[in-house]
């Protein structure tokens, strides 16, 4: 059943799903399966394998819930063969819960009270719709706690209302109505309307929109405004039409029984059905919005992690500031801290001459090749100062995002790495290392602290964390990791490693020196055969005796490559990088039971350019130096900018001032934009046109030019 369930939701081939699940059950990771088991999966990529994992987990959760419900029904002695079959055949959680609803243990309800008063037979008589003088019949039930016919009829209606609420067909009919026609409406809470914090939500003080069409960012904004107490949110549909649908399913006569049933329907709708199912509809819309927001966050994070590195170059990094000065650090090509001090080029000290002299001498002393400047407070002023300096050598100057640097500098990771330095030094080191290798540095920070998502605190935190962890793992393994320089957080994200083994690798490296071969990795305590299989292909060893140890070729296929070299009459070293030889190799000669064309093509591609970084090299970027504040902007200006956040409704662009501008999705292209990521990517350098500047609300509207 699991395979059928996954096929239904993914449309992937059954045999590929079976093979993938088998590998997952053998504790294989997604990066390993997608990279090194292509023959088994039918060349599925990491996204498709991720979908299989997702629906596998959903199916397992569904089956677990079925078992719990069947057990509860057995204990109540109400489980019939027909009900059992319906439950076992159910393919979604909503239908399953509807089947269980009539038997679910309830708190004290009006219907339960009515049953205790002996009114269930009366309710059944009314539902039969055959009795004409229902009041005379109801009189017979006036006893005990019941003092009138009206009370007896009201109690019977409560029982009928509960029956109506538990009918799957009626619940599904109302669900359909909500799905097609529900409106989400908002009203401001008048006592809060003048609140300064409420102003960012003022667009939603009086709002109405189709629940099925509302964009994810708008729904999340509305729900946040509600949670902060500024607005009230309601779900609305045409009540008359909804009640007619229910009436048509139940009422078959025009007598007094029908009148009582109509009252019960109205009660069931207002008290039970609509509150429950409108909340369910809102929750489903929220889940959909969460999924959309998490997808955007994941795409942004991937782009950020795979940002352009400058590589192993000596860097001078500056964390700019005014009163507290600019913290300066010098890093060697591997990111080790060599020097730190503070300069005070800006107000109130204004020692720009001293700062220029100091930067010049440090650049010469440490043979600096690039300068990284944090993009926070005093960034523009510091950049302008640095660009005035006439360096002896050609030094590139970059402005680097500081997002999350303060989180890192105060973290245990940073304290362990730099126990004798304060947070300002650690923050500056992080800025410099981000320029050298964004991925290696950013994995040290909780992805939620990097600032590339919207409404990240409003979405399901468990789902968000899970998705971001997957993104980090996929990015780290796509790039590969130098095992002799990688930090514990970076090693932790390697396929099959995890935090404990990463710590063991780190400690072993410190105690025994650098690893000289992939085979030597097996000596790490607790790193068994399975972990080695999963990790080896993603770990790189520079200057190893076997050149394949610094490639993405997995050790399990080394013999195939060695045979290729032998067959071509060249050494392994001479085969690597020799496109002429590699491109004429007949791959069919090297097929095995487990290795086919996809893996062999990957091997050839890697051998052509071994160790090639999939990321682009960082490029220098300069903002318009005449634009310092929002008041310097005017309509029609063309400006250079950097994309610093992407959402479903457009992207935000840094044009060199405190406020980021928005390119709305409608201004990204003259044609329809389905996906913002198809037009821009994070940290892309672009040219924008200023369309509108709202100084009071600090909003800038832009258009993408190129």
C-alpha positions as CSV (number, residue, x, y, z in Angstrom):
1,X,0.0,0.0,0.0
2,X,2.9,2.4,0.8
3,X,4.2,2.1,-2.8
4,X,0.7,2.8,-4.3
5,X,0.3,5.8,-2.0
6,X,3.6,7.3,-3.0
7,X,3.0,6.6,-6.7
8,X,-0.3,8.4,-6.4
9,X,1.2,11.5,-4.9
10,X,4.5,11.6,-6.9
11,X,3.7,10.0,-10.3
12,X,7.1,8.3,-10.1
13,X,7.7,4.8,-11.4
14,X,6.9,2.0,-8.9
15,X,10.2,0.2,-9.3
16,X,12.2,3.4,-8.7
17,X,10.2,4.1,-5.6
18,X,10.7,0.5,-4.3
19,X,14.5,0.8,-4.8
20,X,14.7,4.2,-3.2
21,X,12.7,3.0,-0.1
22,X,15.0,0.0,0.2
23,X,18.0,2.3,0.2
24,X,16.4,4.6,2.7
25,X,15.6,1.7,5.0
26,X,19.3,0.8,4.8
27,X,20.1,4.2,6.3
28,X,21.3,5.8,3.0
29,X,21.1,9.6,2.8
30,X,19.4,11.6,0.1
31,X,22.7,13.1,-1.3
32,X,24.3,9.6,-1.4
33,X,21.3,8.0,-3.2
34,X,20.9,10.8,-5.7
35,X,24.7,10.9,-6.5
36,X,25.9,7.3,-6.2
37,X,22.8,5.1,-6.7
38,X,21.4,6.4,-10.0
39,X,21.0,3.0,-11.5
40,X,18.9,1.7,-8.6
41,X,16.6,4.8,-8.5
42,X,16.2,5.3,-12.3
43,X,18.3,8.5,-12.0
44,X,16.0,10.3,-9.5
45,X,17.3,13.6,-8.3
46,X,17.4,14.9,-4.7
47,X,14.1,16.6,-5.0
48,X,12.3,13.5,-6.2
49,X,13.9,11.4,-3.5
50,X,12.9,14.1,-1.0
51,X,9.3,13.7,-2.2
52,X,9.5,9.9,-1.7
53,X,10.8,10.5,1.9
54,X,8.0,13.0,2.5
55,X,5.2,10.7,1.4
56,X,6.7,7.7,3.0
57,X,6.6,9.6,6.3
58,X,3.0,10.8,5.7
59,X,1.9,7.2,4.9
60,X,3.6,5.9,8.0
61,X,1.9,8.6,10.2
62,X,-1.5,7.6,8.6
63,X,-0.9,3.9,9.3
64,X,0.1,4.7,12.9
65,X,-3.1,6.7,13.4
66,X,-5.2,3.9,11.8
67,X,-3.7,1.4,14.3
68,X,-4.5,3.7,17.2
69,X,-8.1,4.3,16.0
70,X,-8.8,0.5,15.4
71,X,-7.5,-0.2,18.9
72,X,-9.7,2.4,20.5
73,X,-12.8,1.1,18.6
74,X,-12.0,-2.5,19.6
75,X,-11.8,-1.4,23.2
76,X,-15.2,0.3,22.9
77,X,-16.5,-2.9,21.3
78,X,-18.0,-1.0,18.3
79,X,-15.6,-2.1,15.5
80,X,-17.6,-3.8,12.8
81,X,-16.0,-5.6,9.8
82,X,-17.4,-2.9,7.5
83,X,-16.0,0.0,9.6
84,X,-12.6,-1.8,9.9
85,X,-12.4,-2.2,6.1
86,X,-13.3,1.5,5.5
87,X,-10.6,2.6,8.0
88,X,-8.0,0.3,6.5
89,X,-8.7,1.5,3.0
90,X,-8.7,5.2,3.8
91,X,-5.9,7.1,2.1
92,X,-6.1,10.5,3.9
93,X,-6.2,11.6,7.4
94,X,-9.3,13.8,7.1
95,X,-11.5,11.0,6.0
96,X,-10.0,8.8,8.7
97,X,-10.9,11.3,11.4
98,X,-14.4,11.6,10.0
99,X,-14.9,7.9,10.3
100,X,-13.7,8.0,13.9
101,X,-15.7,11.1,14.9
102,X,-19.0,9.3,15.9
103,X,-17.0,7.1,18.3
104,X,-14.5,9.6,19.6
105,X,-14.7,10.2,23.3
106,X,-16.3,13.6,23.8
107,X,-16.4,16.0,26.6
108,X,-19.8,16.5,28.2
109,X,-22.1,17.7,25.3
110,X,-25.7,18.8,24.9
111,X,-26.4,15.6,23.0
112,X,-24.9,13.5,25.7
113,X,-27.1,15.2,28.3
114,X,-30.1,14.6,26.1
115,X,-29.3,10.9,25.8
116,X,-29.0,10.6,29.6
117,X,-32.5,12.2,29.8
118,X,-33.7,9.3,27.5
119,X,-34.4,11.4,24.4
120,X,-32.6,9.3,21.8
121,X,-35.8,7.4,20.8
122,X,-37.6,10.7,20.3
123,X,-34.7,11.9,18.1
124,X,-35.0,8.7,16.0
125,X,-38.8,9.3,15.6
126,X,-38.2,12.8,14.4
127,X,-35.6,11.7,12.0
128,X,-38.0,9.1,10.5
129,X,-40.1,12.1,9.5
130,X,-43.3,10.0,9.7
131,X,-45.0,11.4,12.9
132,X,-47.4,14.3,12.4
133,X,-48.2,15.1,16.0
134,X,-44.7,15.3,17.3
135,X,-45.6,17.4,20.3
136,X,-47.9,14.7,21.7
137,X,-45.2,12.1,21.3
138,X,-42.6,14.5,22.9
139,X,-44.9,14.9,25.9
140,X,-44.3,11.2,26.8
141,X,-40.6,12.1,27.4
142,X,-41.3,15.0,29.8
143,X,-40.0,13.5,33.1
144,X,-37.0,13.7,35.4
145,X,-34.9,16.8,34.6
146,X,-37.3,17.7,31.7
147,X,-40.2,20.0,32.6
148,X,-41.7,20.7,29.2
149,X,-42.3,19.5,25.7
150,X,-40.0,22.3,24.4
151,X,-37.2,21.0,26.5
152,X,-37.8,17.5,25.3
153,X,-37.8,18.6,21.6
154,X,-34.7,20.8,22.2
155,X,-32.8,17.8,23.7
156,X,-33.8,15.6,20.7
157,X,-32.6,18.3,18.3
158,X,-29.2,18.3,20.1
159,X,-28.9,14.6,19.4
160,X,-30.0,15.1,15.8
161,X,-27.5,18.0,15.4
162,X,-24.7,15.7,16.6
163,X,-25.8,13.0,14.1
164,X,-25.7,15.6,11.3
165,X,-22.3,16.8,12.4
166,X,-21.0,13.3,12.2
167,X,-22.2,12.5,8.7
168,X,-19.3,12.3,6.4
169,X,-21.3,13.3,3.3
170,X,-22.5,16.5,4.9
171,X,-19.0,17.3,6.2
172,X,-17.5,16.8,2.8
173,X,-20.3,18.9,1.2
174,X,-19.5,21.8,3.5
175,X,-15.8,21.3,3.0
176,X,-16.4,21.7,-0.7
177,X,-18.4,24.8,-0.2
178,X,-15.6,26.3,2.0
179,X,-12.9,25.3,-0.5
180,X,-14.7,26.9,-3.4
181,X,-16.4,30.0,-1.9
182,X,-14.9,30.8,1.5
183,X,-13.8,34.4,2.1
184,X,-11.3,35.5,4.7
185,X,-12.4,38.8,6.2
186,X,-10.6,41.1,8.7
187,X,-11.7,44.0,10.9
188,X,-9.4,46.2,12.9
189,X,-9.8,46.2,16.7
190,X,-10.6,49.9,17.1
191,X,-8.8,50.4,20.4
192,X,-5.6,49.2,18.7
193,X,-5.9,51.0,15.3
194,X,-3.7,54.0,16.4
195,X,-1.0,51.7,17.8
196,X,2.3,52.4,16.0
197,X,3.1,48.7,15.7
198,X,-0.3,48.1,14.1
199,X,0.5,50.5,11.2
200,X,2.5,47.9,9.2
201,X,-0.7,45.9,9.1
202,X,-3.1,48.8,8.2
203,X,-3.7,47.3,4.7
204,X,-5.6,44.5,6.6
205,X,-7.7,46.7,8.9
206,X,-10.7,46.1,6.6
207,X,-10.0,43.3,4.2
208,X,-11.8,40.5,2.3
209,X,-10.4,38.0,-0.1
210,X,-11.0,34.5,-1.4
211,X,-9.4,32.0,1.0
212,X,-8.4,29.7,-1.8
213,X,-6.7,32.4,-3.7
214,X,-5.0,34.5,-1.0
215,X,-1.2,34.5,-1.5
216,X,0.8,32.8,1.2
217,X,2.6,36.0,2.4
218,X,-0.7,37.9,2.8
219,X,-2.4,35.1,4.8
220,X,0.7,34.8,7.1
221,X,0.7,38.6,7.5
222,X,-3.0,38.6,8.4
223,X,-2.6,35.8,10.9
224,X,0.3,37.6,12.5
225,X,-1.7,40.7,12.8
226,X,-4.4,38.7,14.5
227,X,-2.0,37.0,16.9
228,X,-0.6,40.4,17.9
229,X,-4.1,41.6,18.7
230,X,-4.6,44.2,16.0
231,X,-7.4,42.6,13.9
232,X,-10.1,40.0,14.1
233,X,-10.2,37.3,11.4
234,X,-13.3,35.5,10.2
235,X,-14.1,32.9,7.6
236,X,-17.4,33.5,5.7
237,X,-19.5,31.7,3.2
238,X,-23.1,32.0,2.0
239,X,-24.8,30.5,5.0
240,X,-28.2,30.2,3.2
241,X,-26.7,28.2,0.4
242,X,-24.8,25.9,2.8
243,X,-27.9,25.2,4.8
244,X,-29.9,24.4,1.7
245,X,-27.3,21.8,0.7
246,X,-27.7,20.1,4.1
247,X,-31.6,20.4,4.0
248,X,-31.6,18.7,0.6
249,X,-29.7,15.8,2.0
250,X,-31.9,15.2,5.0
251,X,-35.4,16.6,4.8
252,X,-37.9,14.4,2.9
253,X,-41.3,15.6,4.2
254,X,-43.1,18.8,5.1
255,X,-44.6,17.9,8.5
256,X,-43.7,18.9,12.0
257,X,-40.7,16.5,12.1
258,X,-39.2,18.4,9.2
259,X,-39.6,21.7,11.1
260,X,-37.7,20.1,14.1
261,X,-35.0,18.8,11.8
262,X,-34.6,22.2,10.1
263,X,-34.0,23.7,13.5
264,X,-31.5,20.9,14.3
265,X,-29.7,21.5,11.0
266,X,-29.4,25.2,11.8
267,X,-28.0,24.4,15.2
268,X,-25.6,21.8,13.9
269,X,-24.3,24.2,11.3
270,X,-23.8,27.2,13.5
271,X,-22.6,25.4,16.7
272,X,-20.8,22.3,15.4
273,X,-20.2,22.1,11.6
274,X,-19.2,25.6,10.5
275,X,-16.9,26.4,13.5
276,X,-15.1,23.1,13.1
277,X,-14.8,23.0,9.3
278,X,-14.0,26.7,8.9
279,X,-11.2,26.3,11.3
280,X,-10.1,23.2,9.4
281,X,-10.2,25.2,6.1
282,X,-8.2,28.1,7.6
283,X,-5.7,25.5,9.0
284,X,-5.3,23.9,5.6
285,X,-4.8,27.4,4.0
286,X,-2.2,28.1,6.7
287,X,-0.5,24.8,6.0
288,X,-0.4,25.6,2.3
289,X,0.9,29.1,3.1
290,X,3.6,27.6,5.3
291,X,4.6,25.2,2.6
292,X,4.9,28.0,0.1
293,X,6.9,30.2,2.5
294,X,9.2,27.3,3.5
295,X,9.8,26.6,-0.2
296,X,10.8,30.2,-0.8
297,X,13.0,30.2,2.3
298,X,14.7,26.9,1.2
299,X,15.4,28.3,-2.3
300,X,16.9,31.4,-0.8
301,X,19.0,29.5,1.6
302,X,20.3,27.2,-1.1
303,X,21.3,30.3,-3.2
304,X,22.9,31.9,-0.2
305,X,24.9,28.8,0.8
306,X,26.0,28.3,-2.8
307,X,27.1,31.9,-3.0
308,X,30.2,32.9,-4.8
309,X,33.5,32.3,-2.9
310,X,36.8,34.0,-3.6
311,X,38.5,30.8,-2.5
312,X,41.8,30.5,-0.5
313,X,42.9,34.1,-0.5
314,X,44.3,36.3,2.3
315,X,41.5,38.6,3.6
316,X,41.3,41.7,5.7
317,X,37.8,41.9,7.2
318,X,36.1,44.9,8.7
319,X,33.1,45.0,11.0
320,X,32.2,48.7,10.6
321,X,30.9,51.0,13.3
322,X,30.8,54.6,14.3
323,X,31.3,55.3,18.1
324,X,32.7,51.8,18.9
325,X,35.0,51.9,15.9
326,X,35.7,49.4,13.1
327,X,37.0,46.0,14.2
328,X,39.7,44.8,11.8
329,X,41.0,41.3,11.4
330,X,43.5,39.7,9.1
331,X,43.0,36.1,8.0
332,X,45.3,33.8,6.1
333,X,44.2,31.8,3.0
334,X,42.7,29.1,5.2
335,X,40.7,31.5,7.3
336,X,43.0,31.4,10.4
337,X,43.1,34.6,12.5
338,X,46.5,36.3,12.3
339,X,45.8,39.8,13.6
340,X,43.0,42.0,15.1
341,X,42.6,45.6,16.2
342,X,40.2,48.5,16.1
343,X,40.3,51.7,14.0
344,X,38.2,54.8,14.5
345,X,37.8,56.6,11.1
346,X,34.3,57.9,11.7
347,X,32.5,60.2,14.1
348,X,33.1,61.0,16.9
349,X,36.9,60.4,16.7
350,X,37.1,60.9,12.9
351,X,40.7,59.5,12.7
352,X,40.4,58.7,9.0
353,X,44.1,59.4,8.3
354,X,45.2,57.0,11.1
355,X,42.8,54.4,9.8
356,X,44.1,54.6,6.2
357,X,47.7,54.3,7.4
358,X,46.8,51.3,9.6
359,X,44.8,49.5,6.8
360,X,47.7,50.1,4.3
361,X,50.3,48.7,6.7
362,X,48.2,45.7,7.5
363,X,47.5,44.9,3.9
364,X,51.2,45.0,3.2
365,X,52.3,43.1,6.3
366,X,49.8,40.2,5.8
367,X,50.0,40.3,1.9
368,X,46.2,40.9,1.8
369,X,44.5,39.9,-1.5
370,X,40.9,41.0,-0.7
371,X,39.0,43.1,1.8
372,X,35.6,42.2,3.2
373,X,33.4,44.9,4.7
374,X,30.3,44.1,6.7
375,X,27.1,45.6,5.3
376,X,25.7,46.9,8.6
377,X,26.1,50.3,10.3
378,X,28.7,52.6,8.8
379,X,29.3,50.2,5.9
380,X,29.0,52.7,3.1
381,X,31.3,55.2,4.9
382,X,33.9,52.5,5.6
383,X,33.7,51.3,2.0
384,X,34.3,54.9,0.7
385,X,37.3,55.2,3.0
386,X,38.8,51.9,1.8
387,X,38.4,52.8,-1.8
388,X,40.5,56.0,-1.2
389,X,43.5,53.9,-0.3
390,X,46.2,53.5,-2.9
391,X,47.4,49.9,-2.2
392,X,50.7,48.7,-3.5
393,X,49.0,45.5,-4.8
394,X,45.7,45.0,-6.6
395,X,43.2,44.3,-3.7
396,X,39.6,43.6,-4.4
397,X,37.0,45.2,-2.1
398,X,33.7,43.4,-1.3
399,X,30.7,44.3,0.8
400,X,29.6,41.2,2.7
401,X,26.2,40.4,4.3
402,X,26.4,40.4,8.1
403,X,23.1,38.5,8.6
404,X,23.5,36.1,11.5
405,X,27.2,37.1,12.2
406,X,26.2,38.3,15.7
407,X,24.4,35.0,16.3
408,X,27.6,33.1,15.4
409,X,29.9,35.4,17.4
410,X,27.9,34.6,20.6
411,X,27.5,30.9,19.9
412,X,29.3,28.0,21.6
413,X,30.9,27.2,18.2
414,X,32.5,30.6,18.1
415,X,33.5,30.5,21.8
416,X,35.2,27.1,21.2
417,X,36.9,28.4,18.1
418,X,38.1,31.7,19.6
419,X,38.0,31.3,23.4
420,X,40.4,34.2,24.0
421,X,38.6,36.8,21.8
422,X,35.4,38.8,22.3
423,X,32.3,38.8,20.1
424,X,33.5,41.7,18.0
425,X,36.6,39.8,16.8
426,X,34.6,36.7,16.2
427,X,32.0,38.6,14.1
428,X,34.8,40.2,12.0
429,X,36.4,36.8,11.4
430,X,33.0,35.5,10.3
431,X,32.6,38.3,7.8
432,X,36.0,37.6,6.3
433,X,35.4,33.8,6.1
434,X,32.1,34.4,4.4
435,X,34.0,36.0,1.6
436,X,36.4,33.1,1.4
437,X,33.8,30.4,1.5
438,X,30.2,31.3,2.3
439,X,29.1,27.7,2.7
440,X,31.8,26.7,5.2
441,X,31.0,29.7,7.3
442,X,27.2,29.9,7.1
443,X,26.7,26.3,8.2
444,X,27.9,27.4,11.6
445,X,24.8,29.5,12.0
446,X,21.2,28.4,12.5
447,X,19.7,28.8,9.0
448,X,16.7,30.7,10.5
449,X,19.1,33.4,11.7
450,X,20.5,34.2,8.3
451,X,17.5,36.3,7.3
452,X,16.5,35.0,3.9
453,X,12.9,34.2,4.5
454,X,9.6,36.0,5.3
455,X,7.4,35.2,8.2
456,X,9.8,32.5,9.3
457,X,8.5,32.6,12.9
458,X,4.9,32.2,11.8
459,X,5.3,28.9,9.9
460,X,5.4,25.4,11.3
461,X,8.8,25.4,13.0
462,X,9.3,21.7,12.8
463,X,8.7,21.6,9.1
464,X,10.8,24.6,8.5
465,X,13.8,23.2,10.4
466,X,13.5,19.9,8.7
467,X,13.5,21.5,5.2
468,X,16.4,23.8,6.0
469,X,18.4,20.9,7.3
470,X,17.8,19.1,4.0
471,X,19.0,22.2,2.1
472,X,22.2,22.5,4.1
473,X,23.0,18.8,3.7
474,X,22.3,18.9,0.0
475,X,24.5,22.1,-0.5
476,X,27.4,20.8,1.5
477,X,27.5,17.5,-0.3
478,X,27.0,19.1,-3.7
479,X,30.2,21.2,-3.2
480,X,32.2,18.6,-1.2
481,X,34.3,19.1,1.9
482,X,38.0,19.3,2.5
483,X,38.3,16.9,5.5
484,X,41.6,18.4,6.6
485,X,40.3,22.0,7.0
486,X,36.6,21.6,7.6
487,X,35.0,22.7,10.9
488,X,32.8,20.4,13.0
489,X,29.5,22.0,11.8
490,X,30.6,21.6,8.1
491,X,31.6,18.0,8.7
492,X,28.3,17.4,10.5
493,X,26.4,18.1,7.3
494,X,28.3,15.5,5.2
495,X,26.3,12.5,4.2
496,X,26.5,9.8,6.9
497,X,28.6,11.8,9.4
498,X,26.5,13.8,11.9
499,X,27.6,15.8,14.9
500,X,29.3,13.0,16.9
501,X,31.3,11.5,14.1
502,X,32.2,15.1,13.0
503,X,33.7,15.7,16.4
504,X,35.6,12.4,16.3
505,X,37.0,13.3,12.9
506,X,38.0,16.8,14.1
507,X,39.7,15.3,17.3
508,X,41.4,12.5,15.3
509,X,42.8,15.1,12.8
510,X,44.1,17.3,15.7
511,X,45.8,14.3,17.4
512,X,47.2,12.5,14.3
513,X,47.6,15.2,11.7
514,X,46.0,15.6,8.3
515,X,44.4,12.7,6.5
516,X,46.6,11.5,3.7
517,X,44.0,9.2,2.0
518,X,40.3,8.5,2.0
519,X,41.2,5.0,3.3
520,X,42.7,6.6,6.4
521,X,39.3,8.0,7.3
522,X,38.3,4.5,8.4
523,X,40.7,4.9,11.4
524,X,38.4,7.5,13.0
525,X,36.7,6.0,16.1
526,X,33.1,4.8,15.6
527,X,33.3,5.6,11.8
528,X,32.1,2.2,10.5
529,X,31.6,0.8,7.0
530,X,28.2,2.3,6.5
531,X,29.3,5.8,7.5
532,X,32.3,5.5,5.2
533,X,30.2,4.4,2.3
534,X,27.9,7.4,2.7
535,X,30.6,10.0,3.3
536,X,33.7,9.0,1.3
537,X,32.6,10.5,-2.0
538,X,31.9,13.9,-0.5
539,X,35.1,14.2,1.5
540,X,38.1,15.6,-0.4
541,X,41.8,15.1,0.4
542,X,44.2,17.6,-1.3
543,X,47.5,16.4,-2.4
544,X,46.6,12.7,-1.7
545,X,48.8,9.9,-3.2
546,X,45.7,8.8,-5.2
547,X,44.4,11.8,-7.1
548,X,40.9,10.4,-7.0
549,X,40.8,11.1,-3.3
550,X,40.4,14.8,-4.2
551,X,37.4,14.1,-6.5
552,X,33.8,13.2,-6.3
553,X,34.6,9.7,-7.7
554,X,33.5,7.2,-5.0
555,X,36.1,4.7,-3.8
556,X,33.8,1.9,-4.7
557,X,34.4,2.8,-8.4
558,X,38.2,3.4,-8.2
559,X,38.9,0.1,-9.9
560,X,36.8,1.0,-12.9
561,X,38.8,4.3,-13.3
562,X,42.1,2.4,-12.9
563,X,41.0,-0.1,-15.6
564,X,40.1,2.8,-17.9
565,X,43.6,4.2,-17.5
566,X,45.2,0.8,-18.1
567,X,43.0,0.2,-21.2
568,X,44.1,3.5,-22.6
569,X,47.7,2.9,-21.8
570,X,48.2,5.9,-19.5
571,X,48.7,6.5,-15.8
572,X,45.9,7.4,-13.6
573,X,47.4,10.9,-13.2
574,X,47.6,11.3,-17.0
575,X,44.0,10.2,-17.5
576,X,42.6,12.8,-15.1
577,X,41.9,16.0,-17.0
578,X,42.7,14.6,-20.4
579,X,39.4,15.3,-22.3
580,X,40.7,13.9,-25.5
581,X,41.2,10.4,-24.0
582,X,38.2,10.6,-21.7
583,X,35.7,11.6,-24.4
584,X,36.6,8.6,-26.7
585,X,36.2,5.9,-23.9
586,X,33.6,3.3,-24.7
587,X,31.6,3.3,-21.4
588,X,29.7,0.1,-22.2
589,X,33.0,-1.8,-21.6
590,X,32.8,-0.8,-17.9
591,X,29.2,-1.7,-17.1
592,X,28.8,-3.9,-14.0
593,X,25.7,-5.3,-12.1
594,X,25.5,-2.1,-10.1
595,X,27.3,0.5,-12.3
596,X,25.7,1.7,-15.5
597,X,25.7,4.7,-17.9
598,X,24.5,7.4,-15.4
599,X,27.3,6.7,-12.9
600,X,29.9,6.2,-15.6
601,X,28.9,9.6,-17.2
602,X,29.3,11.2,-13.8
603,X,32.8,9.7,-13.4
604,X,33.9,11.0,-16.9
605,X,32.5,14.4,-16.1
606,X,34.4,14.5,-12.8
607,X,37.6,13.2,-14.4
608,X,37.5,16.0,-17.0
609,X,37.5,18.7,-14.4
610,X,38.4,17.1,-11.0
611,X,37.5,19.0,-7.9
612,X,35.8,21.7,-9.9
613,X,33.7,24.0,-7.6
614,X,30.1,24.2,-8.8
615,X,29.9,27.8,-7.5
616,X,30.8,30.9,-9.5
617,X,33.7,33.0,-8.3
618,X,32.8,36.2,-6.3
619,X,32.7,39.4,-8.3
620,X,33.4,42.9,-7.1
621,X,30.4,45.2,-6.9
622,X,30.1,48.9,-6.3
623,X,27.0,50.9,-5.3
624,X,26.2,54.3,-6.6
625,X,28.4,56.4,-4.3
626,X,26.0,59.4,-4.6
627,X,23.1,57.5,-3.0
628,X,23.5,57.6,0.8
629,X,19.9,57.8,2.2
630,X,16.3,57.2,0.9
631,X,16.0,61.0,0.3
632,X,18.7,60.8,-2.4
633,X,16.4,58.6,-4.5
634,X,13.9,59.9,-7.1
635,X,11.7,58.4,-9.8
636,X,13.4,57.3,-13.0
637,X,16.9,56.7,-11.5
638,X,18.8,53.7,-12.8
639,X,20.9,52.1,-10.0
640,X,23.1,49.1,-9.4
641,X,21.8,46.8,-6.7
642,X,22.1,43.3,-5.1
643,X,19.2,41.0,-4.6
644,X,19.1,40.3,-0.8
645,X,15.8,38.5,-0.4
646,X,13.3,36.7,-2.6
647,X,9.6,36.2,-1.9
648,X,6.6,34.9,-3.8
649,X,5.5,38.5,-4.5
650,X,8.9,39.8,-5.8
651,X,12.4,40.4,-4.5
652,X,14.1,42.9,-2.3
653,X,17.1,44.8,-3.5
654,X,20.0,46.5,-1.6
655,X,20.8,49.7,-3.5
656,X,23.3,50.8,-0.9
657,X,21.1,52.5,1.7
658,X,19.5,51.3,4.9
659,X,16.1,50.5,3.3
660,X,15.8,47.7,0.7
661,X,13.7,48.4,-2.4
662,X,11.0,46.0,-3.7
663,X,10.7,44.7,-7.2
664,X,7.2,43.5,-7.3
665,X,6.6,40.4,-9.3
666,X,4.7,42.5,-11.9
667,X,7.9,44.6,-12.4
668,X,10.3,41.7,-12.9
669,X,9.3,41.1,-16.5
670,X,6.9,42.4,-19.2
671,X,5.5,38.9,-19.4
672,X,3.8,36.7,-16.7
673,X,6.1,35.7,-14.0
674,X,5.4,32.2,-12.6
675,X,8.4,31.9,-10.4
676,X,10.5,34.8,-9.1
677,X,13.6,32.5,-9.0
678,X,13.4,32.1,-12.7
679,X,14.2,35.8,-13.1
680,X,16.6,36.6,-10.2
681,X,18.7,34.8,-7.7
682,X,20.0,35.8,-4.3
683,X,23.0,38.1,-4.3
684,X,22.7,38.6,-8.0
685,X,24.1,41.9,-9.2
686,X,21.4,43.8,-11.2
687,X,20.4,47.2,-12.5
688,X,17.0,48.6,-11.3
689,X,14.9,51.6,-12.1
690,X,13.3,53.6,-9.3
691,X,9.5,53.7,-9.8
692,X,8.3,55.2,-6.5
693,X,9.7,56.5,-3.2
694,X,7.6,56.7,-0.1
695,X,9.9,58.4,2.4
696,X,7.3,58.5,5.2
697,X,6.7,54.7,5.0
698,X,10.3,54.0,4.0
699,X,9.2,52.1,0.9
700,X,10.9,51.9,-2.4
701,X,9.3,50.5,-5.6
702,X,11.8,49.3,-8.2
703,X,11.7,47.7,-11.7
704,X,14.2,45.2,-13.0
705,X,16.1,46.6,-16.0
706,X,18.9,43.9,-16.4
